[in-house]
Amino acid sequence: MKKLIRKNLILLLIFIAAILAYFGVSLLKSEEDSAVYTSIEDANLPVAHMEIFGRRMNALYGFVENLPRSAGRGDLTLLPADRQLQVYFADVDSRVLGIRYEIRSLDGERLVERTDLEAWTAEEDGIRAKLPIQNLLAQDEEYLMTLTLSTEEHPAVYYYTRIVSSENSYIEAMLQLAMDFSEKSFDYNEARALTTYLETDLNADNSTLGRTSLKNSFTQLTWRGMGMKRISEASVHLKEMQGIMCTIELEYVAGRTTDSGREEFYDVTESFTMRWGTERIYMMDYDRRVNQIFSGEDRLYWDRRIMMGISDEDELQAVSDSSGAYKAFVANRALWLFDTVSRQSTKVFAFRKSEDDLRMNFNSHSVRILSVSEEGNIDFLVYGYMRRGNHEGTTGVAFYRYESADNALTERLYLPVDEDYGSLRQDIGRLSYLSDNQTLYLYLDHAVYGLDLPGKEYVVVADGLTEENFAVSADGARIAWQEGDDIYSSSRLNVMDLTTGKKDEIQPGDNGVIRLVGFVGSDLVYGLAHEGESLTSGGRITGLPLYAVEIVGNGMETETRYEKDGIYLQNVEIQDSRVHLTRMRKNGASYEILDEDTLVCNEEVIRDPLDGIGYLADNEYGRIYFVQLESGETQGRDIQIHVPKKVVAEENNTIHLKANHELKARVYYAYSQGRMNGMFVNFSSAVEAAYDGMGLVTDGNGCVFWNRVNRNSARTIREMSGEEALVRRYLSEFARGEEMSSDGVCFIDASGLSLGQILYFVSQGKPVAAFLGDDSYGLIYGYDQYNISCLWYPGTEYAYSDKMGLNDATAFFENTGRNDFVCFLQQ
């Protein structure tokens, strides 16, 4: 009996110990979970809001230095009719000493107004001020406004927005449509009113809620019946207002309660591009992006998968060490590390503090994983606008190292840049490579820098770079660039292996010319031409007649050389593992097109950006993404979650980069759906990047050069005799390499665009020169929904005007002049 009592007592003690151990671990884990979001200092800069139509909109985040370029294109603030703009400052943590606003032309050169406010009002949750903007602004012309707030805590915080004074009466209706559209999408019955805007396409991808457009199904638009609700108030941004078009963006957190009672949260961004019509508002483009917020809960670790949930794919990354024991991954702009051996998950870096912390997760920064070691150390970049920490209020690139053994995060390098997040995202996406000898290579603002991490020194590897004279291999380990400013007269091609730092030069010899084509995988492709030979149109060089194309491997050995007697090549293009060649034959002083040929390469073309990430189909959610583990297993409850115990910055770790030469060419910026899609010196490439999203193209000062939506349905330019003489002068200046005439008209090489795309310039009041393949040209000066009007052979005795059907004209210019257009735009 005593033995039985003793046995039961022992079992009871074991049970109590187990209970205490369980709750002890749970308590420890709960404490860590409560701190899991971030170990970076809290944000303390106030946020400014513009009041438009009685609504707080256009949340502006402050900068600690006066660098307007760092804010990018940003938002557009529509001034009220009396120009008394109401501004509200939230999160003001100390006494306000002063408020000033300054208005300049978009290029910043001309000061329009500078005013210091004498009074403002303190409210329960912030500061309200009225800006008495003077009547000095031209109607419908955009300006740059800098708003400066001075407090006891912050001597000067700068906020930037474009502003416009306009009698445009339909923007409020467009804003209301965007708000109603978004709200109704959460209710299946209310959403029936939205079917008039849908353009449902049977080929559209309805498998994922990560991206939704007007082409998706009604079920997709209404969240697949998941019971989704908006959790946070929507942050509303007026992105564009050009003539009859408008783009509005909404950002908010949505959520749902599952059947089992779990709460799920989602970041949502909606973009609306609308066009005002005489009878109604047309929804030209709708884009909804959804990313499930990864909470790190036990249930998300399952088998050899870490479940990420619904995503638009943009920010997903996963990198393993060589053994597969450690897996680093990015979700919701936060970096995580999972140790498959110890079954520990660490939230290494995040700005976000809570699920509905919209301020910290605003689309203005990203994380890029560079390497993961077998010891569980991670080297990574955080780039964009810094919302928290010791660099709050600046735009830059931070290089971090996380060391698993010490659970410590170290900021080893910080690079302040005078670029906005959109530009940085394009640059870092193009080249960010860390070599084994601890040299970090970055492409920033048209230059490549090599940064020695131990010595905190840098060299300018190359500058003056564009998409036309610079290329990167698929794995990011090799780069190539042409020497010289003129891409059609370069006599040297530089090639650099970033793994070793070794640089090679390729020279054609015999005073030849070399032309960079790009990389197929890691193999370099370039063309050779004879000096003095070129392809011309309208007095300008449009390309080179290449007599040979070569492909060289990693060891600089020639793997393929394509050369045929009497055959010249143009339009050498790389698509996947194939090099496409357009073949020509010389015919007197010109060249005639023969046919096409193709080189097939065996090199692996490109690394999948979602390598290490998979997805599965779920009846309720649709496509669900997960991180695939190479080893180990995950089983819910026993996963331990940590954050770094300490975050430190190395001393004197800030480096200000400066290139040796600035880029001279005009750069075009492509925008659509409220975001930047790319930067190009080739105008046609910029238009193509903006086209599908009903977007627009600007120059570096923010002046609009092309807009897909803002085009009249018909336009005819009168008094063509005067325009004809001007065009002759413009073309002569353009052929000399000038970009703008003395009367403020910009010259634009639009070769490669379609007829429909270049009619925007006719809509803006300038004829388009269409070259016909023999240096003659016609002037397109009018169009309607059926025809174009063209003046053929202007300035000659053969000149005449007639009309041509749109379809016939489209085929004619494509076949005759290969869509060789030169356009003009008054600025």
C-alpha positions in Angstrom: 0.0 0.0 0.0 2.8 2.4 0.9 4.6 1.5 -2.3 1.4 2.4 -4.2 1.0 5.7 -2.4 4.7 6.5 -3.0 4.3 5.6 -6.7 1.2 7.8 -7.1 2.9 10.6 -5.3 5.9 10.4 -7.6 3.6 10.4 -10.6 1.7 13.4 -9.2 5.0 15.3 -8.7 6.1 14.4 -12.2 2.8 15.7 -13.6 3.0 18.9 -11.6 6.6 19.4 -12.8 5.5 18.8 -16.3 2.7 21.3 -15.9 5.0 23.9 -14.5 7.6 23.3 -17.2 5.0 23.6 -19.9 3.6 26.9 -18.5 7.1 28.1 -17.8 8.1 27.6 -21.4 4.8 29.0 -22.5 5.3 32.1 -20.3 8.9 32.5 -21.6 7.7 32.1 -25.1 4.8 34.5 -24.5 7.3 37.1 -23.2 9.4 36.7 -26.3 6.3 36.8 -28.5 5.3 40.1 -26.9 8.7 41.5 -28.0 9.1 39.6 -31.2 8.2 42.4 -33.6 11.4 44.6 -33.4 14.4 45.6 -31.4 14.9 48.9 -33.2 14.2 52.2 -31.5 10.6 53.6 -31.9 9.8 56.2 -34.5 9.6 59.7 -33.2 9.2 62.0 -36.3 5.7 63.5 -36.7 3.6 62.5 -39.7 2.0 65.2 -41.9 -1.5 64.9 -43.5 -3.0 67.1 -46.2 -6.7 67.8 -46.0 -8.4 67.3 -49.3 -12.2 67.4 -49.7 -12.5 67.4 -45.9 -10.6 64.1 -45.6 -7.1 63.6 -44.2 -5.0 62.2 -47.0 -1.5 62.0 -48.4 0.3 60.9 -45.2 3.8 62.4 -45.6 6.8 61.1 -43.7 9.5 63.4 -42.6 13.1 63.8 -43.6 15.8 65.2 -41.3 17.7 66.7 -44.3 16.3 68.9 -47.0 16.7 66.4 -49.9 13.5 66.6 -52.1 14.9 63.9 -54.4 14.8 61.4 -51.6 11.0 61.7 -51.5 10.6 60.8 -55.2 7.4 61.6 -57.1 5.3 61.0 -53.9 1.7 62.3 -53.6 -0.2 65.1 -55.3 -2.1 67.5 -53.1 -5.0 69.3 -54.8 -5.4 72.8 -53.3 -8.9 74.0 -52.2 -10.5 76.8 -54.3 -9.5 79.5 -51.8 -5.9 77.9 -51.6 -6.1 77.8 -47.8 -4.6 74.4 -47.4 -5.3 72.6 -44.1 -2.4 70.5 -42.8 -2.4 68.2 -39.8 0.7 66.9 -37.9 0.3 63.7 -35.9 2.6 62.1 -33.3 4.1 65.5 -32.3 6.1 64.7 -29.2 7.4 68.1 -28.3 6.5 71.8 -28.5 6.3 73.3 -32.0 8.6 76.2 -32.6 7.8 77.0 -36.2 6.2 75.9 -39.5 7.3 77.1 -42.9 6.3 76.1 -46.4 8.1 76.8 -49.7 6.8 76.3 -53.2 9.1 75.9 -56.2 8.9 74.7 -59.8 9.2 70.9 -60.1 12.8 71.1 -61.1 13.5 73.2 -58.0 15.1 76.1 -59.9 12.3 78.7 -59.5 11.1 79.9 -56.1 7.4 80.8 -56.2 6.6 81.4 -52.5 8.2 81.0 -49.1 6.1 81.7 -46.0 6.6 81.3 -42.2 3.3 80.7 -40.4 2.6 82.9 -37.4 0.0 80.6 -35.8 -1.1 77.0 -35.5 -3.6 75.1 -33.3 -2.8 72.3 -30.8 -5.5 69.6 -30.8 -5.9 66.5 -28.7 -4.0 64.2 -31.1 -1.8 66.7 -33.0 -1.2 70.1 -34.5 -3.3 71.7 -37.2 -2.1 74.6 -39.4 -3.5 76.5 -42.4 -1.2 77.4 -45.3 -2.4 80.7 -46.9 -1.0 79.9 -50.3 -0.8 83.0 -52.5 -2.4 83.4 -55.9 0.9 82.9 -57.8 0.3 79.4 -59.2 -0.6 78.7 -62.8 -3.8 76.6 -63.2 -3.2 72.8 -63.7 0.5 73.1 -63.3 2.3 71.0 -60.7 4.7 72.5 -58.2 6.9 71.1 -55.5 6.0 72.1 -51.9 8.4 71.7 -49.0 6.8 71.8 -45.6 9.2 72.3 -42.6 8.3 71.6 -39.0 10.5 72.8 -36.2 10.1 71.4 -32.6 12.1 71.4 -29.5 13.0 67.8 -30.2 13.6 68.2 -33.9 15.1 71.4 -35.3 13.8 70.8 -38.8 11.7 68.0 -40.3 11.0 68.3 -44.0 7.9 67.0 -45.8 7.4 67.0 -49.6 4.4 66.9 -51.9 3.5 68.0 -55.3 0.7 70.5 -55.3 -1.7 71.7 -58.0 -4.4 74.4 -58.2 -7.1 73.2 -60.5 -10.8 73.8 -61.3 -11.0 70.1 -62.0 -14.5 69.3 -60.7 -14.5 65.5 -61.0 -11.6 64.5 -58.7 -13.9 64.3 -55.7 -16.3 62.0 -57.5 -13.3 59.8 -58.5 -12.1 59.7 -54.9 -15.6 58.7 -53.7 -15.7 55.9 -56.4 -12.4 54.5 -55.2 -13.6 54.5 -51.6 -17.0 52.9 -52.4 -15.4 50.3 -54.7 -13.0 49.2 -52.0 -15.7 49.1 -49.3 -18.2 47.2 -51.4 -15.7 44.5 -52.3 -16.0 43.2 -48.7 -19.8 42.6 -49.1 -20.9 40.1 -51.7 -24.3 41.7 -52.2 -23.1 45.3 -52.2 -20.3 44.3 -54.7 -22.9 43.5 -57.3 -22.9 47.2 -58.2 -19.2 46.8 -59.2 -19.8 44.3 -62.0 -20.2 47.2 -64.5 -16.5 47.9 -64.1 -15.2 44.3 -64.4 -13.6 43.1 -67.6 -13.6 39.4 -66.6 -11.2 37.4 -68.7 -11.4 33.6 -68.7 -7.6 33.5 -69.0 -7.1 35.6 -65.9 -5.4 34.0 -62.9 -8.0 33.4 -60.3 -5.9 31.0 -58.3 -4.4 33.6 -55.9 -5.8 36.5 -53.9 -2.3 38.1 -53.9 -3.1 40.1 -57.1 -6.6 41.1 -58.2 -7.5 43.2 -61.3 -10.6 44.0 -63.3 -10.0 40.9 -65.4 -10.5 38.6 -62.4 -13.7 36.9 -61.5 -16.4 38.4 -59.2 -15.6 35.7 -56.6 -12.0 36.8 -56.6 -12.9 40.5 -56.3 -15.1 39.7 -53.2 -12.3 37.8 -51.4 -13.5 34.3 -52.2 -16.1 34.5 -49.5 -13.5 34.4 -46.8 -15.3 36.9 -44.5 -12.6 39.5 -44.8 -13.0 42.8 -43.1 -11.1 46.1 -43.1 -9.3 46.4 -39.7 -7.5 49.7 -40.0 -8.6 53.0 -41.4 -7.5 53.3 -45.0 -4.6 55.6 -45.8 -5.6 57.5 -48.9 -3.1 58.9 -51.4 -3.8 61.0 -54.5 -1.0 59.8 -56.8 -1.8 61.4 -60.1 -4.2 63.9 -61.7 -3.5 64.6 -65.3 -6.3 66.1 -67.4 -9.1 63.6 -67.4 -7.2 60.8 -65.6 -6.7 60.2 -61.9 -4.8 57.6 -59.8 -5.8 57.0 -56.2 -4.1 54.5 -53.8 -5.5 53.0 -50.6 -3.5 51.2 -48.0 -4.9 49.4 -45.0 -4.9 46.2 -42.9 -7.7 43.6 -43.5 -8.4 40.7 -41.3 -10.7 37.7 -40.7 -11.5 35.2 -38.0 -11.2 31.6 -39.1 -13.7 28.8 -38.2 -11.4 27.8 -35.4 -11.3 31.3 -33.9 -7.9 32.3 -35.0 -7.3 35.9 -36.1 -5.5 36.5 -39.4 -4.2 39.9 -40.7 -3.3 41.1 -44.2 -1.6 44.1 -45.7 -3.7 45.5 -48.6 -2.8 48.1 -51.2 -5.4 49.1 -53.8 -4.7 51.3 -56.8 -7.4 52.9 -59.0 -6.7 54.6 -62.3 -9.8 56.3 -63.6 -10.8 58.4 -66.6 -13.6 61.0 -66.7 -16.1 60.6 -69.4 -19.1 62.7 -70.4 -21.5 60.1 -69.1 -19.7 58.3 -66.3 -16.3 57.6 -64.7 -14.4 54.8 -66.4 -12.3 52.4 -64.3 -9.2 52.1 -66.5 -7.1 49.9 -64.2 -7.6 48.4 -60.8 -4.8 46.6 -58.9 -5.2 45.0 -55.4 -2.2 43.5 -53.7 -2.6 41.3 -50.6 0.1 40.0 -48.3 -0.8 37.9 -45.3 1.1 39.1 -42.2 3.4 36.3 -41.0 3.0 36.0 -37.3 5.5 33.3 -36.5 2.9 31.2 -34.6 3.6 27.5 -34.0 0.9 26.4 -36.4 2.7 27.9 -39.4 5.6 25.5 -39.0 4.5 22.3 -40.5 6.3 19.2 -41.8 9.2 20.7 -43.9 7.3 23.9 -44.6 6.9 27.3 -43.1 3.6 28.6 -44.2 3.6 32.2 -45.4 0.0 32.4 -46.6 -1.4 34.7 -49.3 1.1 36.9 -51.1 1.7 38.9 -54.2 5.3 37.4 -54.4 7.0 40.8 -54.6 8.8 40.7 -51.3 9.2 37.0 -50.7 12.8 35.6 -50.4 14.4 32.5 -49.0 18.1 31.6 -48.8 19.7 28.6 -47.1 23.2 27.9 -45.9 25.1 25.3 -47.9 24.0 22.5 -45.5 20.4 23.4 -45.4 20.4 23.7 -41.6 19.6 27.4 -41.6 16.9 29.0 -43.7 16.6 32.8 -43.8 13.4 34.2 -45.3 11.6 37.6 -45.8 7.9 38.1 -45.3 6.2 41.5 -44.9 9.5 43.3 -45.2 10.7 41.4 -42.1 13.7 39.0 -41.9 13.4 35.7 -40.2 15.9 32.9 -39.5 14.9 29.3 -38.8 17.3 26.8 -37.3 16.2 23.3 -38.4 18.4 21.6 -35.8 17.5 23.5 -32.6 14.0 24.3 -34.0 14.3 28.0 -33.1 12.9 30.8 -35.2 14.4 34.3 -34.9 12.8 37.5 -36.1 16.1 39.2 -37.1 14.8 42.5 -38.4 11.5 44.4 -38.7 10.3 47.9 -38.5 6.7 46.8 -37.8 5.5 46.6 -34.1 2.0 45.2 -34.5 -0.3 43.7 -37.1 -2.2 47.0 -37.7 1.0 49.1 -37.6 0.4 50.6 -41.0 2.9 53.4 -40.5 5.8 51.0 -40.1 4.9 48.7 -42.9 4.2 51.4 -45.5 5.7 50.5 -48.9 9.0 52.5 -48.6 11.7 50.0 -47.6 12.8 46.4 -48.4 15.1 43.7 -47.2 17.6 41.9 -49.4 19.3 38.7 -48.1 23.0 38.5 -49.3 24.3 35.3 -47.7 23.7 32.7 -45.0 26.6 30.9 -43.5 26.8 27.4 -42.0 27.1 29.0 -38.6 23.7 30.6 -39.0 25.1 34.1 -39.7 23.2 36.3 -42.2 24.5 39.3 -44.2 21.6 41.4 -45.5 20.6 44.9 -46.7 17.8 47.1 -45.5 17.2 49.9 -48.0 14.8 52.7 -48.6 13.2 55.2 -46.2 14.3 54.5 -42.6 11.2 54.7 -40.4 12.8 53.8 -37.1 16.1 53.7 -35.4 19.1 56.0 -35.5 18.7 56.7 -39.2 15.0 57.6 -39.0 14.1 60.2 -41.5 16.8 59.4 -44.1 16.9 57.3 -47.2 19.8 54.9 -47.6 21.2 51.4 -47.6 22.1 49.7 -44.3 24.3 46.6 -44.3 23.7 44.3 -41.4 25.1 41.1 -40.0 23.2 38.8 -37.7 25.3 36.3 -35.7 23.3 33.3 -34.4 25.8 32.2 -31.7 25.5 35.6 -29.9 22.0 36.3 -31.1 23.3 39.8 -32.0 22.5 42.2 -34.9 25.2 44.6 -36.0 24.8 47.5 -38.4 28.2 47.4 -40.2 27.6 50.0 -42.8 25.2 52.8 -43.6 25.1 54.6 -47.0 22.9 57.7 -47.1 21.6 58.3 -50.7 19.8 61.1 -52.5 17.4 58.7 -54.1 13.8 57.7 -53.4 12.8 54.2 -52.4 11.4 53.4 -55.9 14.7 54.2 -57.5 16.6 52.3 -54.8 14.4 49.3 -55.3 15.3 49.2 -59.0 19.0 49.8 -58.3 19.4 47.1 -55.6 17.4 44.7 -57.7 19.9 45.2 -60.5 23.1 44.6 -58.5 23.8 43.8 -54.9 26.5 41.2 -54.5 28.7 40.3 -51.5 32.0 38.5 -52.4 33.8 36.0 -50.2 36.5 38.6 -49.5 33.9 40.9 -47.9 33.6 43.3 -50.8 30.0 44.6 -51.3 29.1 45.6 -54.8 26.1 47.9 -55.3 24.5 49.6 -58.3 23.4 53.0 -57.1 22.2 56.0 -59.2 23.9 54.9 -62.4 27.2 53.8 -60.9 28.7 50.6 -59.5 30.6 50.9 -56.2 32.8 48.3 -54.5 32.8 48.7 -50.7 35.5 47.1 -48.6 33.6 46.1 -45.4 36.6 45.7 -43.0 38.3 48.9 -44.1 35.1 50.9 -44.7 36.4 52.3 -48.0 35.0 52.3 -51.4 35.9 52.6 -55.1 33.9 53.6 -58.1 34.0 50.6 -60.3 32.1 52.3 -63.1 29.7 55.2 -63.6 27.5 56.8 -66.2 25.7 53.5 -66.5 22.4 52.8 -68.1 20.4 49.9 -69.4 22.1 50.4 -72.8 25.7 50.2 -71.7 25.7 48.0 -68.6 24.7 44.4 -67.9 24.7 41.9 -65.0 24.8 38.1 -65.2 21.9 36.1 -64.0 23.7 35.1 -60.7 24.9 38.7 -60.1 28.6 37.6 -60.1 29.7 39.2 -63.4 29.2 42.7 -64.8 30.1 44.3 -68.1 30.0 47.9 -69.3 31.0 49.8 -72.3 33.6 52.5 -72.2 32.7 56.0 -73.3 29.5 58.1 -73.5 28.5 57.1 -77.0 27.2 53.5 -77.1 27.8 53.4 -80.9 31.4 54.3 -80.9 32.9 52.3 -78.0 36.3 50.7 -78.5 36.4 48.8 -75.2 34.2 46.5 -73.2 35.0 46.0 -69.5 34.1 42.7 -67.8 34.5 42.1 -64.1 34.2 38.9 -62.0 32.8 40.1 -58.7 33.7 36.8 -56.9 37.5 37.5 -57.4 37.5 41.2 -58.3 39.3 40.5 -61.5 38.7 42.9 -64.4 39.2 42.1 -68.1 39.0 44.3 -71.2 37.8 43.3 -74.6 39.0 45.4 -77.5 37.9 44.6 -81.1 41.2 45.7 -82.7 41.7 47.3 -86.1 39.9 50.4 -84.8 36.7 48.5 -84.6 33.7 49.2 -82.5 32.2 46.9 -79.8 28.6 46.8 -78.7 27.4 45.2 -75.4 24.3 42.9 -75.8 24.0 41.3 -72.4 24.4 38.0 -70.6 22.9 34.6 -71.2 23.2 33.1 -67.7 26.8 34.0 -66.9 28.0 34.0 -70.5 28.7 37.4 -72.0 27.3 38.4 -75.4 28.6 41.3 -77.5 28.8 42.4 -81.1 31.6 43.8 -83.4 31.3 46.5 -86.0 33.6 48.3 -88.3 34.6 51.9 -87.5 32.6 54.5 -89.4 29.7 52.1 -90.2 26.4 52.8 -88.7 22.6 52.6 -89.2 21.0 56.0 -89.5 17.6 57.5 -89.8 16.7 61.2 -90.0 20.4 62.1 -89.7 20.8 60.3 -86.3 22.5 57.0 -85.5 20.0 54.3 -84.6 22.2 51.3 -84.4 25.3 49.4 -85.7 25.6 46.9 -88.6 27.4 44.1 -86.7 29.6 41.8 -88.7 30.0 39.3 -85.8 28.6 38.3 -82.5 30.7 36.6 -79.8 29.8 34.7 -76.6 32.4 34.3 -74.0 32.3 32.2 -70.8 33.4 32.7 -67.2 37.1 32.2 -68.1 36.9 34.7 -70.9 37.1 31.9 -73.4 35.2 32.4 -76.7 32.4 29.8 -76.7 30.6 30.9 -79.9 31.3 33.3 -82.7 28.6 34.0 -85.3 30.0 35.5 -88.5 28.8 35.0 -92.1 30.3 36.5 -95.3 28.3 39.5 -96.5 25.9 39.3 -93.6 25.4 42.1 -91.1 23.3 41.9 -87.9 21.0 44.3 -86.1 18.5 44.0 -83.2 20.5 41.3 -81.4 18.2 40.4 -78.5 18.5 37.9 -75.7 15.4 35.9 -74.7 15.9 33.2 -72.1 18.7 30.9 -73.4 18.4 32.2 -77.0 20.1 35.0 -78.9 17.9 36.3 -81.7 19.7 37.9 -84.7 18.1 40.1 -87.4 20.2 39.5 -90.5 20.9 42.2 -93.2 22.8 42.6 -96.4 24.4 45.8 -97.6 22.7 47.3 -100.6 24.7 50.3 -101.9 24.8 52.8 -99.0 22.0 51.2 -97.1 21.1 47.8 -95.7 18.2 45.5 -96.5 16.6 43.1 -94.0 16.9 39.4 -94.9 15.7 37.1 -92.2 16.3 36.1 -88.6 18.6 33.5 -87.1 19.0 32.2 -83.5 21.8 31.0 -81.3 20.9 28.5 -78.6 23.0 28.5 -75.4 23.2 25.7 -72.9 23.9 28.0 -70.0 21.4 28.2 -67.2 19.7 31.4 -67.8 18.4 32.9 -64.6 18.0 32.0 -60.9 14.3 31.8 -59.9 13.6 34.7 -57.6 11.3 32.4 -55.7 13.9 29.7 -55.3 13.3 28.0 -52.0 9.6 29.1 -51.9 6.7 26.9 -53.1 3.0 27.1 -53.0 0.0 24.9 -52.8 -3.7 25.2 -53.8 -6.3 25.6 -51.0 -10.0 25.5 -51.6 -10.6 28.4 -49.2 -7.5 30.6 -49.6 -6.5 29.8 -53.1 -2.7 29.8 -53.6 -0.8 29.6 -50.3 3.0 30.2 -50.3 5.5 28.4 -48.0 9.2 28.3 -47.4 10.6 24.9 -48.3 13.1 23.4 -45.8 15.9 21.1 -47.1 16.3 19.3 -43.8 14.7 18.9 -40.4 11.0 18.9 -39.6 8.7 21.4 -38.0 6.0 20.4 -35.6 4.0 23.2 -34.2 4.2 23.6 -30.4 7.9 23.1 -29.8 9.1 25.9 -32.1 10.9 28.6 -30.0 10.8 32.2 -31.2 13.4 34.8 -30.4 14.6 38.3 -31.3 18.2 39.6 -31.2 19.3 40.3 -27.7 21.2 43.3 -28.8 21.4 45.7 -31.8 24.6 47.7 -32.2 26.2 49.8 -34.9 29.9 49.8 -35.6 31.7 53.1 -35.1 32.2 55.4 -38.1 30.2 53.2 -40.3 28.5 55.9 -42.4 29.9 56.4 -45.9 28.8 59.0 -48.4 29.2 57.7 -51.9 30.1 59.9 -54.8 30.6 58.9 -58.5 33.3 60.4 -60.6 31.0 61.4 -63.5 27.3 62.2 -63.6 25.0 60.7 -66.2 24.4 63.2 -69.0 21.5 61.6 -70.8 17.9 62.3 -69.9 16.4 59.6 -67.8 12.8 58.5 -68.1 10.8 57.1 -65.1 7.9 54.7 -65.7 5.0 54.7 -63.2 1.8 52.8 -63.0 -0.5 51.6 -60.2 1.0 54.1 -57.8 4.6 52.8 -58.0 7.7 53.1 -60.1 8.3 50.4 -62.7 11.8 51.3 -63.9 14.3 54.0 -65.0 15.4 54.1 -68.6 17.3 56.3 -71.1 15.4 54.6 -73.8 12.0 56.3 -74.0 10.3 53.3 -75.7 11.3 51.0 -72.9 9.9 53.4 -70.3 6.5 53.5 -72.2 6.4 49.8 -72.4 7.0 49.5 -68.6 4.1 51.9 -67.8 1.7 50.7 -70.6 -0.1 47.7 -69.1 -0.9 49.4 -65.8 -2.4 52.5 -67.6 0.6 54.5 -66.4 2.7 57.5 -67.3 6.3 58.4 -68.0 8.2 61.4 -66.5 11.7 62.9 -66.6 14.0 63.2 -63.6 12.2 66.5 -62.6 8.8 64.9 -62.5 7.5 66.5 -65.7 5.1 64.1 -67.5 6.4 63.0 -71.0 3.7 60.4 -71.8 0.3 59.3 -70.3 -1.7 56.4 -71.6 -5.0 57.5 -70.2 -4.9 61.3 -70.6 -5.5 61.5 -74.3 -8.3 63.1 -76.2 -10.5 60.9 -78.4 -9.7 63.2 -81.3 -7.3 66.1 -82.1 -6.3 68.0 -85.2 -3.4 70.5 -85.2 -4.2 73.6 -87.3 -1.7 75.9 -89.0 0.6 73.1 -90.1 2.7 75.4 -92.2 4.2 77.0 -89.1 4.6 73.6 -87.4 6.3 72.2 -90.5 9.1 74.7 -90.4 9.5 74.2 -86.7 9.8 70.4 -87.1 12.5 70.8 -89.7 14.5 72.9 -87.2 13.8 70.5 -84.3 15.0 67.5 -86.4 18.2 69.3 -87.3 18.9 70.1 -83.7 18.0 66.5 -82.6 20.4 65.0 -85.2 23.2 67.1 -83.5 22.4 65.3 -80.2 20.5 68.1 -78.5 17.5 67.1 -76.2 15.7 70.4 -76.1 15.1 73.5 -78.3 15.6 77.0 -77.2 11.8 77.5 -77.1 11.4 74.7 -74.5 10.3 71.9 -76.8 11.8 68.5 -75.9 12.9 66.0 -78.5 12.0 62.4 -77.9 13.3 59.4 -79.8 10.1 57.2 -79.8 11.3 54.5 -82.2 9.8 51.2 -81.5 6.5 52.5 -80.1 3.3 51.8 -81.9 1.1 54.3 -83.7 -1.4 54.3 -80.9 1.2 55.1 -78.3 2.7 58.1 -80.0 -0.7 59.8 -80.7 -0.4 61.1 -77.1 2.0 63.8 -78.5 -0.5 64.8 -81.2 -3.1 65.1 -78.4 -0.7 67.5 -76.6 -0.5 69.7 -79.7 2.7 68.7 -81.5 2.9 66.7 -84.7 5.0 63.5 -84.8 7.7 62.8 -87.4 7.3 59.3 -88.8 10.3 58.2 -90.8 9.7 55.9 -93.8 13.0 54.0 -94.1 14.7 56.2 -96.7 15.2 59.4 -94.6 12.0 60.8 -95.8 9.2 61.3 -93.3 5.6 62.3 -92.8 4.1 64.4 -90.1 1.1 62.9 -88.2 -0.9 65.9 -87.1 -4.4 64.6 -86.4 -6.5 61.6 -85.5 -9.9 60.4 -84.5 -11.4 57.0 -83.6 -11.1 55.9 -87.3 -8.3 57.7 -89.0 -5.0 59.7 -88.8 -4.2 62.8 -90.7 -0.7 63.0 -92.2 1.4 65.5 -94.1 3.7 63.4 -96.4 7.1 64.6 -97.5 6.9 68.0 -95.9 9.1 70.7 -97.2 9.4 69.1 -100.7 7.6 69.6 -103.9 5.9 66.2 -103.4 4.2 67.3 -100.1 0.6 66.4 -99.7 -1.9 65.6 -97.0 -4.4 62.8 -96.6 -6.0 60.5 -94.1 -5.3 56.8 -93.5 -7.3 54.3 -91.4 -5.9 53.5 -88.0 -5.4 49.8 -88.7 -3.8 50.4 -92.1 -1.6 53.2 -90.7 -0.4 51.0 -87.9 0.6 48.2 -90.3 2.2 50.8 -92.7 4.5 52.4 -90.2 5.5 49.1 -88.7 6.4 47.6 -92.1 7.8 50.7 -93.9 9.7 52.5 -91.2 9.7 49.9 -88.5 7.9 52.4 -86.2 10.6 55.0 -86.4 9.1 58.0 -84.7 10.5 61.3 -83.3 8.2 63.2 -81.0 8.1 66.7 -79.6 6.7 68.0 -76.3 6.4 71.5 -75.0 7.6 71.9 -71.4 
